[in-house]
Amino acid sequence: MKTDNILIKNASQLLTMNSEDTSDVGMIENGCIYIENGKIVALGSMNDVQALVDSENVETIDASGKIVLPGFVDCHTHLVFGGSRVKEYSVKLIDENPEALKKLGIEPGLYGTVNTTNALSDEELENQSLKRLTNMMFSGTTTIEVKSGYGLTTDSEIRMLIVNKRLEKKLPLDIYSTFLGAHYWPKDLSKEKYIDTLIKEMIPRLSELKIAKYSDIWCDDGYYTAKECEKVLSCARDYGMSPRIHTDAYSYIGGSDLAADMGMLSADHLNYTPEKVFKKLRDANVVGVVLAGTDFAVKHPRPFNPRPMLDSGMKIALASNCNPGVWVESMQFILALACRNHRFTPAEAIKSSTLYGAMALGLNDRGVLDVGKKADIQIWDLDTYEDVVYKFGTNHVETVIKDGKIIVSKGIVKGAM
């Protein structure tokens, strides 16, 4: 049956996220949800919903014994890149000495990825990125933020953002693009000259093309200072890009304070953020984005601690940070890491990967199941929602609905893609 109306009924657990409490997933047992034209029209018990259902023009999904919840909002990724760092990763598992990589002729880190990314044709870069994005869709992600940052020249950064636009035409997902030209700076330019390029050339060009919603920068020892970040992000904001920031990943040099002072949408990483800053971030409505996959993949010397952040009243989002050094495509795996390694509760982790992920992007129409919101939904074949962090290592998503249309059902893509 082809229809824009969908009734999901008999959900063992319907997780709405519709609560102010960070640990409350707003669960409705034996819940139903009715969708028309891409939006949620009603939800609750069958008695609450039935009166609004057009019984002659509706596709029904029986979710008996299943978990229904919002699609994941993956609010921090570097999805578009070329090549792999598997050789570097494998060496570092047993030997952290940079000389070990040098002997093997491996260019490590960001510069290595810049080289492999720039060496690909547009088609190759798109195809490699599309494969990762498809896996994310099958794992329940319906909205994703994707950064540039592996080009470090005007043309190559623009190319990455154009690939984002092309990917959105290949899959029925929402992709929100972030300009991260200030991921680092090219080897053949000083940082000061590159900042001039960012402000005088890159940002104005991007504004003309209208291909980035956000602007980001890395604020840490060895990267950009807080003062430099303010200069670049203020310029980007003047050109219509909302500021976000990588900060406090390996040091505290004032980036998280800057996030609060500028009222940014998010401050991401936060491994070294002092507790005194948490209330500043809370009061400025800055969402903290913490990256459990990063701390796992790099064996971080100071894994983030969410409990003081949550206790302060901050909103915390979880994201995959999918990139060549943290190759994570499944938000379900991120939930398992966050709960085991960082002591999130399952409820906190799920809410952080849906509602608060949307908040980190300034989106108020998704990440929650409520009347009038986008029907971005996933259905898990699990007995209880806590199983997602207990039964790890497999994909529990049975159905994915995007804008009120079924796009994945039982591991099969539905409709024209």
C-alpha positions as CSV (number, residue, x, y, z in Angstrom):
1,M,0.0,0.0,0.0
2,K,1.4,3.4,-1.0
3,T,0.3,6.1,1.4
4,D,1.7,8.9,3.4
5,N,-0.3,7.8,6.5
6,I,1.4,5.3,8.8
7,L,0.0,3.8,12.1
8,I,2.6,2.2,14.4
9,K,0.7,0.2,17.0
10,N,1.3,-2.1,20.0
11,A,4.8,-0.8,20.7
12,S,6.1,-2.5,23.8
13,Q,7.9,0.8,24.6
14,L,7.3,4.1,22.8
15,L,10.1,6.4,23.8
16,T,9.0,10.0,23.2
17,M,11.9,11.9,24.9
18,N,9.2,14.4,25.8
19,S,10.4,15.3,29.3
20,E,12.6,18.0,30.8
21,D,14.4,15.3,32.9
22,T,17.7,14.2,31.2
23,S,17.1,10.7,32.5
24,D,13.5,10.4,31.5
25,V,12.8,9.0,28.0
26,G,9.1,9.7,28.2
27,M,8.1,6.0,27.8
28,I,4.6,5.0,26.9
29,E,3.9,1.2,27.2
30,N,1.9,-0.5,24.6
31,G,2.0,2.8,22.7
32,C,0.8,3.9,19.3
33,I,1.8,6.7,17.0
34,Y,0.0,8.0,13.9
35,I,1.7,9.9,11.0
36,E,0.2,11.9,8.2
37,N,2.2,13.7,5.5
38,G,5.5,13.4,7.3
39,K,4.4,14.7,10.7
40,I,3.2,13.1,13.9
41,V,-0.5,13.6,14.3
42,A,-1.2,11.6,17.5
43,L,0.5,9.3,19.9
44,G,-0.4,7.5,23.1
45,S,-2.6,4.5,23.7
46,M,-4.6,3.0,20.9
47,N,-7.8,4.5,22.3
48,D,-6.1,8.0,22.2
49,V,-5.0,7.5,18.6
50,Q,-7.7,5.5,16.9
51,A,-10.2,8.3,16.4
52,L,-7.8,10.2,14.2
53,V,-6.8,7.3,12.0
54,D,-7.9,7.2,8.4
55,S,-8.5,3.5,8.4
56,E,-9.0,3.2,4.6
57,N,-5.7,5.0,3.8
58,V,-3.1,3.9,6.3
59,E,-0.2,1.6,6.4
60,T,0.0,-0.2,9.7
61,I,3.2,-1.4,11.4
62,D,2.6,-3.9,14.2
63,A,5.4,-3.1,16.7
64,S,4.4,-5.7,19.2
65,G,7.5,-6.6,21.4
66,K,9.5,-3.7,19.8
67,I,10.9,-0.4,20.8
68,V,9.8,2.8,19.0
69,L,11.9,6.0,19.4
70,P,13.2,9.0,17.4
71,G,15.8,8.5,14.8
72,F,19.3,9.2,15.9
73,V,20.6,12.8,15.3
74,D,24.3,12.4,14.9
75,C,25.5,16.0,15.5
76,H,29.3,15.7,15.1
77,T,30.9,13.8,12.2
78,H,33.7,14.1,9.6
79,L,32.0,11.7,7.3
80,V,33.4,13.0,4.0
81,F,37.1,11.9,3.8
82,G,39.2,9.7,1.6
83,G,41.2,6.6,2.3
84,S,41.9,5.0,5.7
85,R,44.3,5.3,8.6
86,V,44.1,1.6,9.4
87,K,47.9,1.1,9.0
88,E,48.5,4.0,11.5
89,Y,45.9,2.7,13.9
90,S,47.3,-0.9,13.8
91,V,50.8,0.3,14.6
92,K,49.7,2.6,17.4
93,L,47.9,-0.3,19.1
94,I,51.3,-1.6,20.2
95,D,53.7,1.3,19.6
96,E,52.9,5.0,20.2
97,N,56.4,6.2,19.1
98,P,56.1,8.4,16.0
99,E,59.3,6.9,14.7
100,A,57.5,3.6,14.2
101,L,55.2,5.3,11.7
102,K,58.0,7.2,10.1
103,K,60.0,4.0,9.4
104,L,57.0,2.5,7.6
105,G,56.5,5.7,5.5
106,I,53.1,6.4,7.0
107,E,52.0,10.0,7.2
108,P,49.9,10.1,10.4
109,G,46.9,12.1,11.4
110,L,45.1,14.9,9.7
111,Y,47.8,15.7,7.1
112,G,47.7,12.1,5.9
113,T,44.0,12.3,5.4
114,V,44.2,15.6,3.7
115,N,46.6,14.0,1.1
116,T,44.4,10.9,0.6
117,T,41.2,13.0,0.4
118,N,42.6,15.5,-2.1
119,A,44.0,12.7,-4.3
120,L,40.5,11.3,-4.9
121,S,38.2,12.3,-7.8
122,D,34.8,13.8,-6.8
123,E,33.1,10.5,-7.7
124,E,35.5,8.4,-5.6
125,L,35.1,10.7,-2.6
126,E,31.3,10.7,-2.9
127,N,31.2,6.9,-3.2
128,Q,33.4,6.2,-0.2
129,S,31.4,8.6,1.9
130,L,28.1,7.2,0.6
131,K,29.0,3.7,1.8
132,R,29.5,5.0,5.4
133,L,26.3,7.1,5.3
134,T,24.3,4.1,4.1
135,N,25.5,2.1,7.1
136,M,24.5,4.9,9.4
137,M,21.0,4.9,7.9
138,F,20.6,1.2,8.5
139,S,21.8,1.7,12.1
140,G,19.0,4.3,12.8
141,T,20.5,7.7,12.0
142,T,18.1,10.0,10.2
143,T,19.8,13.3,10.7
144,I,23.6,13.9,10.4
145,E,26.0,16.8,10.7
146,V,29.0,16.6,8.4
147,K,32.1,18.8,8.6
148,S,34.6,19.7,6.0
149,G,38.2,20.1,7.2
150,Y,40.3,17.6,5.2
151,G,41.0,20.0,2.3
152,L,42.6,23.1,3.9
153,T,42.3,25.1,0.6
154,T,39.4,27.1,-0.6
155,D,38.6,24.8,-3.5
156,S,39.0,21.5,-1.6
157,E,36.9,22.7,1.4
158,I,34.2,23.8,-1.0
159,R,34.4,20.4,-2.8
160,M,33.8,18.5,0.5
161,L,30.7,20.6,1.2
162,I,29.4,20.1,-2.3
163,V,29.8,16.3,-1.8
164,N,27.5,16.7,1.3
165,K,24.8,18.2,-1.0
166,R,25.2,15.4,-3.5
167,L,25.0,12.7,-0.7
168,E,21.7,14.2,0.5
169,K,20.3,13.5,-3.0
170,K,21.4,9.9,-2.8
171,L,19.8,9.0,0.5
172,P,16.6,10.3,2.2
173,L,18.5,11.7,5.2
174,D,19.0,15.3,6.3
175,I,22.6,16.3,6.1
176,Y,23.6,19.6,7.8
177,S,27.0,20.9,6.7
178,T,29.7,22.6,8.8
179,F,32.7,24.5,7.5
180,L,35.7,23.3,9.4
181,G,38.4,24.9,7.4
182,A,40.1,25.7,10.7
183,H,40.6,22.0,11.5
184,Y,44.3,22.9,11.2
185,W,46.3,24.8,8.6
186,P,48.4,23.8,5.5
187,K,52.1,22.9,5.9
188,D,53.0,25.6,3.4
189,L,51.3,28.5,5.2
190,S,51.8,30.0,8.6
191,K,48.8,29.9,10.9
192,E,48.4,33.7,10.7
193,K,48.3,33.7,6.9
194,Y,45.9,30.9,6.9
195,I,43.6,32.8,9.3
196,D,43.6,35.7,6.8
197,T,42.7,33.2,4.0
198,L,39.8,31.9,6.2
199,I,38.4,35.3,6.8
200,K,39.1,37.1,3.5
201,E,38.6,34.3,1.1
202,M,37.0,31.0,2.3
203,I,34.2,32.3,4.5
204,P,33.0,34.9,2.0
205,R,33.0,32.3,-0.8
206,L,31.1,29.8,1.3
207,S,28.5,32.5,2.1
208,E,27.9,33.2,-1.6
209,L,27.5,29.5,-2.3
210,K,25.2,28.9,0.8
211,I,26.6,25.4,1.4
212,A,27.4,25.5,5.1
213,K,24.9,26.1,8.0
214,Y,27.6,26.1,10.7
215,S,31.2,27.1,11.2
216,D,33.6,25.2,13.5
217,I,37.2,25.5,14.7
218,W,39.6,23.5,16.8
219,C,40.6,25.3,20.0
220,D,43.4,23.4,21.8
221,D,47.1,23.6,22.5
222,G,48.9,23.4,19.2
223,Y,45.8,24.4,17.3
224,Y,43.9,27.7,17.5
225,T,43.9,30.0,20.6
226,A,40.6,31.2,22.0
227,K,41.3,34.7,20.7
228,E,41.9,33.3,17.2
229,C,38.8,31.2,17.4
230,E,36.7,34.2,18.3
231,K,38.1,36.1,15.3
232,V,37.3,33.4,12.9
233,L,33.9,32.4,14.3
234,S,32.8,36.0,14.6
235,C,33.5,36.5,10.9
236,A,31.6,33.3,10.0
237,R,28.7,34.4,12.1
238,D,28.6,37.7,10.3
239,Y,28.3,35.8,7.1
240,G,25.4,33.7,8.4
241,M,27.1,30.5,9.8
242,S,26.2,29.5,13.3
243,P,29.4,29.0,15.5
244,R,30.4,25.7,17.0
245,I,33.7,24.6,18.5
246,H,36.0,21.7,19.0
247,T,37.5,22.5,22.4
248,D,39.2,21.2,25.6
249,A,40.0,17.8,24.0
250,Y,43.6,17.8,25.1
251,S,43.9,21.0,27.1
252,Y,41.9,23.9,28.6
253,I,42.8,27.2,27.0
254,G,39.4,29.0,27.2
255,G,37.5,27.5,24.2
256,S,34.6,26.4,26.3
257,D,34.4,29.8,28.0
258,L,34.3,31.3,24.5
259,A,31.4,29.0,23.6
260,A,29.4,30.3,26.5
261,D,30.4,34.0,25.8
262,M,29.4,33.7,22.1
263,G,26.3,31.7,22.8
264,M,27.3,28.9,20.5
265,L,25.1,26.0,19.7
266,S,27.6,23.5,21.0
267,A,31.0,22.9,22.5
268,D,32.4,19.5,21.5
269,H,34.8,17.1,23.2
270,L,35.2,18.8,26.7
271,N,37.7,16.3,28.2
272,Y,39.6,19.0,30.0
273,T,36.8,21.5,30.7
274,P,36.8,22.6,34.4
275,E,33.6,22.2,36.4
276,K,33.4,26.0,36.9
277,V,32.6,26.3,33.2
278,F,29.7,23.9,33.2
279,K,27.3,26.3,34.7
280,K,28.4,29.0,32.2
281,L,27.6,26.6,29.3
282,R,24.3,25.7,30.9
283,D,23.2,29.3,31.4
284,A,24.2,30.1,27.8
285,N,22.2,27.2,26.5
286,V,25.3,25.6,24.9
287,V,24.9,21.9,24.4
288,G,28.0,19.9,25.3
289,V,28.8,17.2,22.7
290,V,30.9,14.4,24.1
291,L,32.5,11.7,22.0
292,A,32.7,8.3,23.5
293,G,34.0,6.8,20.3
294,T,37.0,9.2,20.2
295,D,38.0,8.4,23.8
296,F,37.8,4.6,22.9
297,A,39.7,4.8,19.6
298,V,42.5,7.0,20.8
299,K,42.7,5.5,24.3
300,H,42.3,9.1,25.6
301,P,44.5,9.9,28.6
302,R,41.6,11.8,30.2
303,P,38.2,10.3,29.1
304,F,35.3,12.8,29.5
305,N,33.2,12.6,32.7
306,P,29.6,13.4,32.0
307,R,28.3,13.3,35.6
308,P,29.4,16.7,36.7
309,M,28.1,18.2,33.5
310,L,24.7,16.5,33.9
311,D,24.6,17.4,37.6
312,S,25.2,21.1,36.7
313,G,22.1,21.0,34.5
314,M,23.9,21.0,31.1
315,K,22.4,19.3,28.1
316,I,24.7,16.7,26.8
317,A,24.6,15.2,23.3
318,L,26.4,12.1,22.1
319,A,27.7,11.8,18.5
320,S,29.8,9.3,16.5
321,N,32.6,11.7,15.4
322,C,32.9,9.3,12.5
323,N,36.3,10.1,10.9
324,P,39.4,8.2,9.7
325,G,40.8,8.1,13.2
326,V,37.4,7.1,14.8
327,W,35.7,5.0,12.2
328,V,32.3,4.6,13.9
329,E,29.1,4.3,11.8
330,S,26.7,3.0,14.5
331,M,25.2,5.2,17.1
332,Q,24.2,2.0,18.9
333,F,27.8,1.3,19.5
334,I,28.3,4.8,20.8
335,L,25.5,4.2,23.4
336,A,27.2,1.1,24.6
337,L,30.5,2.9,25.0
338,A,28.9,5.8,26.8
339,C,27.2,3.6,29.3
340,R,30.1,1.2,30.0
341,N,33.0,3.5,29.8
342,H,31.5,6.8,30.9
343,R,28.6,5.7,33.2
344,F,25.7,7.2,31.3
345,T,22.4,5.4,32.1
346,P,20.8,3.8,29.1
347,A,18.0,6.4,29.3
348,E,20.5,9.3,29.4
349,A,22.5,7.9,26.5
350,I,19.4,7.5,24.3
351,K,18.2,11.0,25.0
352,S,21.6,12.4,24.3
353,S,21.7,10.8,20.9
354,T,18.2,12.0,19.9
355,L,16.7,15.1,21.5
356,Y,20.0,16.7,22.7
357,G,21.7,15.8,19.4
358,A,19.0,17.9,17.7
359,M,19.5,20.7,20.2
360,A,23.2,20.8,19.4
361,L,22.3,21.6,15.8
362,G,19.6,24.2,16.8
363,L,16.8,21.9,15.5
364,N,13.5,21.8,17.4
365,D,11.5,19.7,15.0
366,R,13.0,16.3,15.6
367,G,14.7,14.1,18.2
368,V,11.4,13.9,20.1
369,L,8.1,12.1,19.3
370,D,5.3,14.7,19.7
371,V,2.4,16.1,17.8
372,G,3.5,18.3,15.0
373,K,7.1,17.0,15.0
374,K,8.9,15.4,12.0
375,A,8.2,11.7,11.8
376,D,11.8,10.6,12.0
377,I,11.5,7.2,13.8
378,Q,13.4,4.0,14.3
379,I,12.1,0.7,15.6
380,W,14.3,-1.7,17.5
381,D,13.7,-5.5,17.7
382,L,14.5,-5.6,21.4
383,D,12.6,-6.6,24.6
384,T,13.5,-3.4,26.4
385,Y,15.3,-0.2,25.5
386,E,18.2,-1.0,28.0
387,D,19.1,-4.0,25.7
388,V,20.7,-1.7,23.2
389,V,23.7,-1.2,25.5
390,Y,23.6,-4.8,26.8
391,K,23.3,-6.8,23.6
392,F,26.0,-4.9,21.7
393,G,27.8,-5.9,18.5
394,T,24.8,-6.2,16.3
395,N,22.3,-3.9,14.6
396,H,19.0,-3.9,16.4
397,V,17.2,-1.6,14.0
398,E,14.3,-3.2,12.1
399,T,12.6,-0.2,10.6
400,V,13.7,3.4,9.8
401,I,11.1,6.1,9.0
402,K,12.2,9.4,7.6
403,D,9.8,12.3,7.1
404,G,6.9,9.9,7.5
405,K,8.2,7.4,4.8
406,I,9.6,3.9,5.5
407,I,13.1,3.9,4.1
408,V,14.5,0.7,5.8
409,S,12.5,-2.4,6.7
410,K,14.1,-5.5,8.1
411,G,17.4,-4.7,6.6
412,I,16.1,-3.8,3.1
413,V,15.9,-0.4,1.6
414,K,12.4,0.6,0.7
415,G,11.3,2.8,-2.2
416,A,13.4,4.6,-4.8
417,M,16.7,5.8,-3.4
